[in-house]
Amino acid sequence: PRTLPLLPLREENGVLVVAGPFTSAPGVAKSA
């Protein structure tokens, strides 16, 4: 998976996985 700068985000299978305090659990956001 690619590591995105500034924010603890990982892109897996075209989906951004949030790994940080922004969510209570690893959340997902749709990749543009």
C-alpha positions as semicolon CSV with decimal commas, in nm:
position;residue;x (nm);y (nm);z (nm)
1;P;0,000;0,000;0,000
2;R;0,109;0,356;-0,065
3;T;0,183;0,581;0,229
4;L;0,037;0,928;0,195
5;P;0,221;1,224;0,351
6;L;0,100;1,454;0,631
7;L;-0,187;1,230;0,737
8;P;-0,175;0,870;0,859
9;L;-0,357;0,740;0,553
10;R;-0,294;0,425;0,359
11;E;-0,438;0,351;0,018
12;E;-0,539;-0,011;-0,018
13;N;-0,728;-0,142;-0,320
14;G;-0,820;0,214;-0,418
15;V;-0,961;0,284;-0,073
16;L;-0,809;0,524;0,177
17;V;-0,767;0,362;0,515
18;V;-0,740;0,603;0,806
19;A;-0,496;0,497;1,075
20;G;-0,506;0,766;1,338
21;P;-0,703;0,955;1,605
22;F;-0,956;1,078;1,348
23;T;-1,164;0,764;1,390
24;S;-1,230;0,532;1,680
25;A;-1,142;0,245;1,448
26;P;-0,962;0,221;1,113
27;G;-1,212;0,399;0,891
28;V;-1,236;0,420;0,517
29;A;-1,293;0,706;0,279
30;K;-1,368;0,674;-0,090
31;S;-1,071;0,760;-0,303
32;A;-1,142;1,016;-0,573
